[in-house]
Amino acid sequence: MAQKIESEKLLVKEVFTKWFRIPEYQRPYVWSNDQISELLDDVMQACTSNPDSDYFLGSMVLQKKEKIEGGTKYTEYDLLDGQQRLTTLFLITAVIRDLTPPTSTARLQSSREAIFQIANDDDNIPERIRIVFDIRSQVKDFINEFVKDEGGTKKKTELLDKANNPYEDTSIRNMANAIVKIHEYFIENDVNAFYKYLRSNVLMIYVSAEQLEDAFRMFTIMNNRGVKLRNSDILKAENLGQITNATIRMDLAKKWEETETYFGEDFDAFLSYLRTILVKQKATVSLLKEFEDSIYNPKVYDRNTKTYSKIPALLNKGEDTFKFIDKYKKHYEQLFDNDNYNLTNSFEVHNYLHLMEKGFEADFWIAPLLRYYDKYKSENLIGFIKALDNKFAHDWLLGYTPTIRIENVNAIIQAIDDSTVTGEVIINPALKIESSELKTVFSGNIYGKRAARYVLLKLDLLYHGHTTKLEMPETISIEHILPQTPLDSSQWKVDFTDDERIEWTNKLGNLVLISRRKNSSQSNKDYSDKKEKYFKHNIELFSNSIRIFNQFPTWNLADVKKNQASVLNQINLGFGI
């Protein structure tokens, strides 16, 4: 039987006669001052400019569920899309209730009823809040204290403490901030005109379906403004749906949210690493579809019969998926959140991973690193990291296409899967590099290549050593010692012929890193002035740059050649070529 899909246009006062739930798979409340101010300003502007016209605020995608509580049937809607906006309206209503004087009984009643239903034992009516926040138990407690309870939104000191506490739950932190922001807004704006217009002229549209799959399909079709569900949100919902025990489901949902909070906007990227570890092929469709078709329901193609046949799942839906994600999250934390000094009695592991994070533009090298750590933990870890760094850099420096680079990374993961000891991985052809081609790249004009910054960062690591942590500033620029366009009156034109400048200006030995943006007027100064006025306070974090300015009181052709020989020897040693 076809499932009924409902769609209706509702005024805000009608929206808050219905019952909603923010399910476990939803993202936290994340609206900041900008989004809250925009919503408030949009409604107030519409109220001021067109007080008799309706204003469309947005839409909601819902899953409809029939519930029974205390012997009474009612309809509850799970919010798939629109929770940020609806939650903000909920908070606005609570603030307005607390700003309403006791004499305004009608407004007090309408705002109270929009927030929760008062219990009436005589009529068998239970107390029920309009929006149930199942995303975290702490959020429910916050709503009860600061939203449901009258006067709760006026607890400014407590709210600010929660809003400014970085260890507080994400939803609570942002809701507390929102309440304070809304109160501040109505200090300068007419709450009476706003509330009347909000209730009677502001419209929302909702679309609902009884089946979660149908509701999600509508969600993906609709193009609302606001905070979108990501692939990870839907993946979470589908896996939670496989777990029947409510307590286990809540625990896993909480653990998922902790992982999501840890990775933030990079959570989908983390899940893509896990997809790569399992599938070991280049992704061709969305992350969600990759999990569904290639992990949960994989098939193989028979060229002879030209048919597909099912093979065992690479990972089962439900609890197995949650455990798999949690295991790799712990691997990630161990690798990237610890200095791992104990592994080599130095900061070598930390420094190499810091180089790779900062130096590489792409991040798909993380998948084989996680897989190696999953299988071998810290055994010969630094040997693998160095080999992985060299191979990933090699493919980038030699201009391999993204597809080939991804295939090579997948081959490394396969090599790890097939290995029985760590040594088999390190010597596997998947990690082989072409020495002669790399040497050609390093000895040529390196400036202008996308990987030039990485090469200079690696030089810095090699000169820096590992007795201390390698630290890199946020701003990093590549600077020519011999400038690209020296003034005719400069010493540079005396020390170098035009042909010599053409040959040596963009070589690795003439380049250094600085911790500021380039300044062309300073860059063209003669060497002695440049060292003192431009470089002196901008190279303290770069070992190679410091080495050059300590070892070279002058910078002429012989100096450039000498440094070129030095850095080539060092970078070649670093790559083992």
Secondary structure per residue as TSV (DSSP state, phi and psi in degrees):
chain	resnum	aa	ss	phi	psi
A	1	M	-	360.0	134.9
A	2	A	-	-67.5	138.8
A	3	Q	-	-82.6	140.1
A	4	K	-	-77.1	132.7
A	5	I	E	-111.5	125.2
A	6	E	E	-105.0	148.4
A	7	S	E	-147.1	134.0
A	8	E	E	-152.5	149.6
A	9	K	E	-99.9	127.5
A	10	L	E	-130.2	142.9
A	11	L	E	-74.6	158.1
A	12	V	H	-58.1	-37.6
A	13	K	H	-64.8	-26.8
A	14	E	H	-81.9	-33.6
A	15	V	H	-56.7	-42.6
A	16	F	T	-88.0	25.6
A	17	T	T	-105.0	-6.6
A	18	K	S	-98.3	172.0
A	19	W	E	-115.7	133.2
A	20	F	E	-127.5	158.4
A	21	R	E	-137.6	132.2
A	22	I	E	-91.0	104.8
A	23	P	-	-70.7	169.6
A	24	E	T	-60.1	-32.4
A	25	Y	T	-79.8	-8.1
A	26	Q	S	-71.5	155.4
A	27	R	-	-72.5	161.0
A	28	P	-	-65.1	167.4
A	29	Y	-	-74.4	121.4
A	30	V	-	-126.7	6.1
A	31	W	-	-63.8	137.5
A	32	S	-	-107.0	-173.8
A	33	N	H	-56.3	-38.8
A	34	D	H	-61.6	-48.9
A	35	Q	H	-68.3	-37.3
A	36	I	H	-66.4	-45.6
A	37	S	H	-62.1	-38.9
A	38	E	H	-63.3	-44.0
A	39	L	H	-64.0	-47.6
A	40	L	H	-60.1	-46.0
A	41	D	H	-65.7	-39.0
A	42	D	H	-62.8	-44.6
A	43	V	H	-67.8	-43.7
A	44	M	H	-65.8	-38.8
A	45	Q	H	-64.7	-41.8
A	46	A	H	-64.7	-38.5
A	47	C	H	-63.7	-40.2
A	48	T	H	-75.7	-43.3
A	49	S	H	-84.1	-35.0
A	50	N	-	-138.0	70.6
A	51	P	T	-63.3	-21.2
A	52	D	T	-98.0	-3.0
A	53	S	S	-99.5	156.1
A	54	D	-	-83.1	153.9
A	55	Y	E	-127.8	123.7
A	56	F	E	-85.8	119.5
A	57	L	E	-92.8	-30.8
A	58	G	E	155.5	-170.7
A	59	S	E	-130.5	165.6
A	60	M	E	-131.2	144.2
A	61	V	E	-112.2	125.8
A	62	L	E	-129.4	152.2
A	63	Q	E	-108.8	124.0
A	64	K	E	-87.4	131.4
A	65	K	E	-134.5	135.8
A	66	E	E	-92.1	129.4
A	67	K	E	-123.9	159.6
A	68	I	E	-130.1	126.3
A	69	E	E	-139.1	123.1
A	70	G	T	61.8	31.8
A	71	G	T	79.5	2.0
A	72	T	E	-109.5	130.1
A	73	K	E	-83.3	143.7
A	74	Y	E	-154.8	163.7
A	75	T	E	-105.0	129.7
A	76	E	E	-120.4	143.8
A	77	Y	E	-116.9	122.2
A	78	D	E	-78.2	130.8
A	79	L	E	-87.4	115.2
A	80	L	E	-93.0	-38.2
A	81	D	E	-142.8	137.1
A	82	G	-	109.8	3.4
A	83	Q	H	-67.4	-30.9
A	84	Q	H	-65.0	-44.5
A	85	R	H	-70.9	-44.4
A	86	L	H	-65.6	-40.5
A	87	T	H	-61.7	-40.2
A	88	T	H	-64.5	-41.3
A	89	L	H	-61.8	-38.2
A	90	F	H	-61.5	-44.9
A	91	L	H	-67.8	-40.0
A	92	I	H	-59.2	-43.8
A	93	T	H	-62.0	-40.3
A	94	A	H	-65.8	-40.2
A	95	V	H	-64.2	-45.3
A	96	I	H	-63.7	-38.7
A	97	R	H	-56.6	-43.7
A	98	D	H	-76.4	-13.3
A	99	L	H	-93.3	-6.3
A	100	T	S	-84.9	128.3
A	101	P	-	-70.7	154.9
A	102	P	T	-58.3	-23.1
A	103	T	T	-74.0	-19.8
A	104	S	-	-89.8	71.6
A	105	T	H	-64.8	-36.1
A	106	A	H	-65.2	-43.9
A	107	R	H	-68.4	-39.1
A	108	L	H	-59.1	-43.4
A	109	Q	H	-66.3	-44.7
A	110	S	H	-65.6	-39.1
A	111	S	H	-71.9	-38.1
A	112	R	H	-62.5	-46.1
A	113	E	H	-67.5	-25.9
A	114	A	H	-72.9	-20.6
A	115	I	H	-96.1	-46.1
A	116	F	E	-157.5	160.8
A	117	Q	E	-96.6	125.9
A	118	I	-	-76.4	137.2
A	119	A	-	-66.7	143.7
A	120	N	B	-139.3	96.6
A	121	D	G	-62.9	-33.0
A	122	D	G	-62.6	-37.5
A	123	D	G	-99.5	10.4
A	124	N	T	58.0	40.3
A	125	I	B	-106.3	117.7
A	126	P	-	-82.6	158.6
A	127	E	-	-69.5	135.2
A	128	R	E	-151.7	133.4
A	129	I	E	-86.5	148.8
A	130	R	S	-64.9	-38.7
A	131	I	E	-123.2	117.3
A	132	V	E	-90.8	123.6
A	133	F	E	-99.8	94.4
A	134	D	-	-90.8	4.7
A	135	I	S	-66.0	-34.1
A	136	R	-	-157.9	144.5
A	137	S	H	-64.3	-33.7
A	138	Q	H	-63.1	-31.4
A	139	V	H	-66.9	-39.7
A	140	K	H	-59.1	-44.3
A	141	D	H	-62.8	-40.7
A	142	F	H	-62.4	-45.9
A	143	I	H	-60.5	-43.0
A	144	N	I	-61.3	-42.2
A	145	E	I	-79.8	-41.2
A	146	F	I	-106.4	-11.0
A	147	V	I	-119.2	-53.3
A	148	K	I	-66.0	-47.6
A	149	D	S	-71.0	130.1
A	150	E	T	-64.4	135.7
A	151	G	T	88.3	-6.5
A	152	G	G	-62.4	-35.4
A	153	T	G	-73.7	-9.9
A	154	K	G	-89.3	-1.6
A	155	K	-	-79.3	68.1
A	156	K	H	-61.4	-43.5
A	157	T	H	-61.5	-46.6
A	158	E	H	-65.1	-40.0
A	159	L	H	-64.9	-42.5
A	160	L	H	-64.6	-36.9
A	161	D	H	-60.2	-42.6
A	162	K	H	-71.4	-39.9
A	163	A	H	-64.6	-31.3
A	164	N	T	-100.8	5.1
A	165	N	-	-91.8	108.0
A	166	P	T	-65.0	-16.5
A	167	Y	T	-93.4	-3.4
A	168	E	S	-74.3	155.1
A	169	D	-	-53.7	140.5
A	170	T	H	-57.2	-47.5
A	171	S	H	-62.5	-44.0
A	172	I	H	-64.1	-44.1
A	173	R	H	-58.8	-44.5
A	174	N	H	-76.8	-34.0
A	175	M	H	-65.9	-42.9
A	176	A	H	-59.8	-43.9
A	177	N	H	-62.9	-41.1
A	178	A	H	-62.1	-44.0
A	179	I	H	-60.4	-45.5
A	180	V	H	-61.4	-43.5
A	181	K	H	-62.9	-41.3
A	182	I	H	-66.4	-41.4
A	183	H	H	-59.1	-45.0
A	184	E	H	-61.7	-36.7
A	185	Y	H	-62.0	-41.3
A	186	F	H	-82.9	-0.2
A	187	I	H	-69.1	-34.3
A	188	E	H	-108.5	-6.0
A	189	N	S	-124.6	154.4
A	190	D	-	-75.5	103.5
A	191	V	H	-68.6	-30.1
A	192	N	H	-66.7	-50.1
A	193	A	H	-66.4	-38.9
A	194	F	H	-61.2	-51.0
A	195	Y	H	-65.9	-40.5
A	196	K	H	-62.2	-44.9
A	197	Y	H	-67.7	-41.8
A	198	L	H	-58.6	-45.0
A	199	R	H	-70.8	-39.8
A	200	S	H	-107.6	-10.5
A	201	N	H	-126.9	-15.5
A	202	V	E	-89.1	127.5
A	203	L	E	-111.1	147.9
A	204	M	E	-132.4	152.0
A	205	I	E	-113.3	136.1
A	206	Y	E	-123.0	149.5
A	207	V	E	-126.0	129.8
A	208	S	E	-134.4	153.7
A	209	A	E	-143.1	154.6
A	210	E	S	-80.0	-31.9
A	211	Q	S	-91.5	134.1
A	212	L	H	-58.7	-40.2
A	213	E	H	-60.8	-43.9
A	214	D	H	-64.5	-41.2
A	215	A	H	-64.0	-42.4
A	216	F	H	-65.1	-36.9
A	217	R	H	-62.7	-40.9
A	218	M	H	-66.1	-38.1
A	219	F	H	-58.5	-44.8
A	220	T	H	-69.1	-25.8
A	221	I	H	-79.4	-40.7
A	222	M	-	-73.1	145.0
A	223	N	-	-120.2	75.8
A	224	N	-	-84.4	158.0
A	225	R	S	-80.2	161.4
A	226	G	S	119.9	-169.6
A	227	V	-	-88.2	119.8
A	228	K	-	-84.7	151.4
A	229	L	-	-69.7	140.0
A	230	R	-	-97.2	174.3
A	231	N	H	-53.9	-40.3
A	232	S	H	-63.4	-33.9
A	233	D	H	-65.3	-43.4
A	234	I	H	-70.5	-39.1
A	235	L	H	-60.1	-41.7
A	236	K	H	-60.9	-46.1
A	237	A	H	-61.3	-43.9
A	238	E	H	-65.5	-36.0
A	239	N	H	-78.1	-35.4
A	240	L	H	-64.0	-32.2
A	241	G	T	-64.7	-17.1
A	242	Q	T	-86.9	-6.9
A	243	I	-	-107.5	117.2
A	244	T	-	-86.0	-29.4
A	245	N	-	-74.3	118.7
A	246	A	H	-64.3	-38.6
A	247	T	H	-65.9	-45.3
A	248	I	H	-63.2	-41.2
A	249	R	H	-60.3	-42.5
A	250	M	H	-67.2	-41.0
A	251	D	H	-62.7	-42.7
A	252	L	H	-69.6	-36.9
A	253	A	H	-63.5	-39.4
A	254	K	H	-64.9	-43.6
A	255	K	H	-64.5	-39.1
A	256	W	H	-61.3	-44.7
A	257	E	H	-64.6	-35.2
A	258	E	H	-63.2	-40.5
A	259	T	H	-66.7	-41.8
A	260	E	H	-63.1	-41.6
A	261	T	H	-64.8	-39.6
A	262	Y	H	-60.4	-45.7
A	263	F	H	-87.3	-21.7
A	264	G	G	60.9	-132.9
A	265	E	G	-70.2	-7.9
A	266	D	G	-93.7	9.2
A	267	F	H	-64.6	-43.7
A	268	D	H	-60.6	-36.6
A	269	A	H	-63.5	-42.3
A	270	F	H	-60.2	-43.5
A	271	L	H	-63.8	-31.9
A	272	S	H	-68.1	-32.3
A	273	Y	H	-61.3	-43.6
A	274	L	H	-66.9	-37.9
A	275	R	H	-59.5	-43.9
A	276	T	H	-63.1	-41.7
A	277	I	H	-59.3	-39.1
A	278	L	H	-80.7	-45.1
A	279	V	H	-88.9	-39.0
A	280	K	-	58.5	38.6
A	281	Q	S	-141.5	156.8
A	282	K	-	-65.1	134.7
A	283	A	-	-67.4	137.5
A	284	T	-	-120.0	-14.6
A	285	V	S	-132.5	-172.4
A	286	S	-	-64.1	158.1
A	287	L	H	-56.8	-42.3
A	288	L	H	-62.3	-44.9
A	289	K	H	-69.7	-33.1
A	290	E	H	-62.0	-44.4
A	291	F	I	-63.7	-42.3
A	292	E	I	-68.3	-47.5
A	293	D	I	-89.8	-33.8
A	294	S	I	-102.1	-18.1
A	295	I	I	-112.0	-52.4
A	296	Y	I	-80.9	-33.5
A	297	N	S	-133.7	59.4
A	298	P	-	-71.0	151.7
A	299	K	E	-136.7	155.5
A	300	V	E	-118.4	147.9
A	301	Y	E	-99.9	127.3
A	302	D	E	-95.9	111.2
A	303	R	T	-65.7	-28.1
A	304	N	T	-72.8	-47.5
A	305	T	T	-90.6	-10.6
A	306	K	T	55.7	42.2
A	307	T	E	-132.7	158.9
A	308	Y	E	-100.1	143.5
A	309	S	E	-131.1	143.7
A	310	K	E	-72.7	146.7
A	311	I	-	-125.7	164.7
A	312	P	-	-57.5	146.7
A	313	A	-	-60.5	141.2
A	314	L	S	-75.2	-21.9
A	315	L	S	-159.0	137.1
A	316	N	-	-86.0	146.6
A	317	K	T	-67.1	158.1
A	318	G	T	94.4	-138.0
A	319	E	H	-60.6	-35.7
A	320	D	H	-60.2	-39.8
A	321	T	H	-65.6	-43.6
A	322	F	H	-61.8	-42.5
A	323	K	H	-65.1	-40.0
A	324	F	H	-62.6	-45.8
A	325	I	H	-65.6	-42.8
A	326	D	H	-64.6	-39.2
A	327	K	H	-61.0	-46.0
A	328	Y	H	-74.1	-26.8
A	329	K	H	-64.2	-40.1
A	330	K	H	-66.2	-37.7
A	331	H	H	-59.1	-46.1
A	332	Y	H	-60.7	-44.8
A	333	E	H	-60.7	-44.5
A	334	Q	H	-61.8	-39.3
A	335	L	H	-76.4	-42.7
A	336	F	H	-105.1	-16.0
A	337	D	S	-103.6	-4.0
A	338	N	S	-117.5	153.9
A	339	D	-	-81.0	-13.9
A	340	N	-	52.1	32.6
A	341	Y	H	-60.5	-35.5
A	342	N	H	-66.4	-18.7
A	343	L	H	-71.6	-35.6
A	344	T	H	-131.1	8.4
A	345	N	T	55.9	34.7
A	346	S	S	-162.0	179.6
A	347	F	S	-97.8	26.8
A	348	E	H	-62.6	-45.7
A	349	V	H	-61.7	-49.2
A	350	H	H	-57.7	-45.1
A	351	N	H	-67.3	-41.0
A	352	Y	H	-66.6	-42.3
A	353	L	H	-66.8	-34.7
A	354	H	H	-65.3	-41.2
A	355	L	H	-60.3	-45.9
A	356	M	H	-67.7	-40.2
A	357	E	H	-63.0	-42.7
A	358	K	H	-83.3	-32.2
A	359	G	H	-90.9	-33.3
A	360	F	-	-84.9	140.7
A	361	E	S	-78.4	-35.8
A	362	A	-	-96.8	158.0
A	363	D	-	-121.3	9.8
A	364	F	T	-76.4	0.5
A	365	W	T	-69.5	-16.6
A	366	I	H	-68.7	-32.2
A	367	A	H	-59.6	-52.2
A	368	P	H	-64.9	-31.1
A	369	L	H	-62.6	-46.2
A	370	L	H	-62.9	-41.3
A	371	R	H	-65.3	-41.6
A	372	Y	H	-60.8	-46.2
A	373	Y	H	-65.3	-35.4
A	374	D	H	-62.2	-37.8
A	375	K	H	-87.0	-41.8
A	376	Y	H	-116.7	-2.6
A	377	K	T	52.9	-128.6
A	378	S	T	-89.9	0.7
A	379	E	T	-63.3	116.4
A	380	N	T	52.2	32.6
A	381	L	H	-62.5	-43.9
A	382	I	H	-65.3	-33.9
A	383	G	H	-63.2	-41.5
A	384	F	H	-68.5	-42.8
A	385	I	H	-59.8	-43.3
A	386	K	H	-63.5	-43.1
A	387	A	H	-64.9	-40.5
A	388	L	H	-66.1	-43.6
A	389	D	H	-58.9	-47.1
A	390	N	H	-63.8	-43.2
A	391	K	H	-67.9	-45.0
A	392	F	H	-65.0	-41.0
A	393	A	H	-66.9	-41.2
A	394	H	H	-55.8	-48.8
A	395	D	H	-64.4	-35.6
A	396	W	H	-71.6	-48.0
A	397	L	H	-63.0	-33.1
A	398	L	T	-87.6	3.1
A	399	G	T	77.2	27.1
A	400	Y	-	-63.5	148.5
A	401	T	-	-68.6	156.5
A	402	P	H	-55.3	-37.9
A	403	T	H	-62.9	-45.1
A	404	I	H	-65.2	-40.4
A	405	R	H	-63.5	-39.9
A	406	I	H	-66.7	-42.3
A	407	E	H	-60.8	-38.4
A	408	N	H	-67.6	-37.5
A	409	V	H	-65.3	-42.0
A	410	N	H	-62.7	-35.2
A	411	A	H	-65.2	-34.7
A	412	I	H	-65.2	-43.2
A	413	I	H	-62.2	-41.7
A	414	Q	H	-62.5	-39.0
A	415	A	H	-62.3	-39.0
A	416	I	H	-65.0	-45.5
A	417	D	H	-58.5	-40.8
A	418	D	H	-80.8	-15.1
A	419	S	-	-78.1	158.5
A	420	T	S	-115.6	-21.4
A	421	V	S	-138.7	160.1
A	422	T	H	-63.1	-34.8
A	423	G	H	-60.3	-31.7
A	424	E	H	-64.4	-32.1
A	425	V	H	-71.4	-48.1
A	426	I	H	-59.9	-37.7
A	427	I	T	-94.7	3.8
A	428	N	S	-64.6	141.1
A	429	P	G	-55.3	-22.0
A	430	A	G	-61.8	-22.6
A	431	L	G	-106.0	11.4
A	432	K	-	-72.6	143.1
A	433	I	-	-125.7	155.3
A	434	E	-	-93.0	105.2
A	435	S	H	-62.0	-48.4
A	436	S	H	-64.2	-39.3
A	437	E	H	-67.8	-39.7
A	438	L	H	-64.5	-43.0
A	439	K	H	-60.0	-36.0
A	440	T	H	-64.7	-41.4
A	441	V	H	-64.3	-46.1
A	442	F	H	-65.9	-35.0
A	443	S	H	-84.0	-11.1
A	444	G	S	-88.4	-161.8
A	445	N	B	-79.5	99.7
A	446	I	-	-81.9	-30.0
A	447	Y	T	-65.4	137.4
A	448	G	T	101.3	-18.8
A	449	K	S	-81.0	145.1
A	450	R	T	-62.9	-27.1
A	451	A	T	-90.4	4.5
A	452	A	H	-59.2	-42.2
A	453	R	H	-63.4	-41.1
A	454	Y	H	-59.9	-44.5
A	455	V	H	-60.2	-43.3
A	456	L	H	-67.7	-35.9
A	457	L	H	-66.0	-38.6
A	458	K	H	-67.9	-38.6
A	459	L	H	-57.4	-42.1
A	460	D	H	-60.8	-43.7
A	461	L	H	-60.7	-43.4
A	462	L	H	-66.8	-37.7
A	463	Y	H	-77.7	-28.3
A	464	H	H	-70.8	-39.0
A	465	G	-	79.4	-170.5
A	466	H	S	-131.7	17.7
A	467	T	S	-74.6	-21.7
A	468	T	S	-129.9	162.8
A	469	K	-	-69.9	140.7
A	470	L	-	-80.3	120.6
A	471	E	-	-115.0	134.7
A	472	M	-	-124.4	132.0
A	473	P	-	-72.0	164.7
A	474	E	S	-65.6	-41.6
A	475	T	-	-98.3	121.8
A	476	I	-	-133.7	126.9
A	477	S	E	-126.8	151.2
A	478	I	E	-93.2	127.8
A	479	E	E	-121.4	137.9
A	480	H	E	-82.6	132.9
A	481	I	S	-72.9	-60.0
A	482	L	S	-75.0	113.2
A	483	P	-	-67.2	158.6
A	484	Q	S	-70.4	-36.3
A	485	T	S	-131.5	71.2
A	486	P	-	-66.9	151.0
A	487	L	-	-69.6	149.7
A	488	D	T	-61.2	-28.1
A	489	S	T	-87.7	1.3
A	490	S	S	-83.6	163.5
A	491	Q	T	-66.9	-24.7
A	492	W	H	-57.8	-39.7
A	493	K	H	-70.6	-20.9
A	494	V	H	-81.6	-41.3
A	495	D	H	-80.6	-21.7
A	496	F	S	-132.1	135.4
A	497	T	-	-77.3	166.7
A	498	D	H	-61.0	-41.4
A	499	D	H	-64.8	-38.1
A	500	E	H	-67.2	-38.9
A	501	R	H	-64.7	-42.2
A	502	I	H	-60.1	-40.4
A	503	E	H	-72.9	-37.4
A	504	W	H	-109.3	-16.0
A	505	T	T	-57.6	-43.3
A	506	N	T	-100.0	14.8
A	507	K	B	-78.0	156.4
A	508	L	G	-57.1	-36.8
A	509	G	G	-70.4	-11.2
A	510	N	G	-105.2	7.7
A	511	L	E	-114.3	143.2
A	512	V	E	-138.2	165.0
A	513	L	E	-101.3	142.1
A	514	I	E	-130.5	157.1
A	515	S	S	-99.9	47.8
A	516	R	S	-158.7	170.6
A	517	R	-	-75.6	152.9
A	518	K	-	-66.5	147.4
A	519	N	-	-129.8	106.4
A	520	S	H	-62.2	-36.0
A	521	S	H	-68.3	-38.1
A	522	Q	H	-74.3	-35.6
A	523	S	H	-61.6	-30.4
A	524	N	T	-86.8	-1.0
A	525	K	S	-64.9	158.7
A	526	D	-	-65.6	161.1
A	527	Y	H	-56.0	-46.8
A	528	S	H	-62.6	-43.9
A	529	D	H	-68.0	-39.0
A	530	K	I	-62.7	-43.2
A	531	K	I	-60.6	-45.0
A	532	E	I	-77.3	-44.2
A	533	K	I	-97.1	-23.0
A	534	Y	I	-112.1	-47.7
A	535	F	I	-87.0	-30.5
A	536	K	T	-50.5	-45.3
A	537	H	T	-103.9	13.0
A	538	N	T	-124.9	12.5
A	539	I	-	-127.5	7.6
A	540	E	T	-63.7	-19.6
A	541	L	T	-97.5	2.2
A	542	F	-	-117.6	109.9
A	543	S	H	-64.4	-39.6
A	544	N	H	-66.3	-41.6
A	545	S	H	-63.3	-43.4
A	546	I	H	-62.8	-43.5
A	547	R	H	-56.5	-45.6
A	548	I	H	-62.2	-47.1
A	549	F	H	-76.8	-15.6
A	550	N	H	-84.2	-33.5
A	551	Q	H	-92.1	-19.9
A	552	F	-	-121.1	97.9
A	553	P	S	-71.5	-20.9
A	554	T	-	-127.1	167.6
A	555	W	-	-141.4	89.1
A	556	N	S	-120.5	-171.2
A	557	L	H	-59.0	-42.4
A	558	A	H	-63.3	-36.3
A	559	D	H	-67.7	-43.2
A	560	V	H	-60.9	-46.3
A	561	K	H	-62.0	-41.8
A	562	K	H	-63.8	-44.3
A	563	N	H	-69.3	-36.0
A	564	Q	H	-59.3	-44.4
A	565	A	H	-62.5	-39.7
A	566	S	H	-66.0	-48.4
A	567	V	H	-71.1	-33.6
A	568	L	H	-64.4	-41.7
A	569	N	H	-62.7	-42.2
A	570	Q	H	-68.3	-45.3
A	571	I	H	-69.7	-36.3
A	572	N	H	-64.8	-40.8
A	573	L	H	-62.1	-40.5
A	574	G	H	-61.5	-33.1
A	575	F	H	-92.8	-1.5
A	576	G	T	67.2	34.8
A	577	I	-	-120.9	360.0
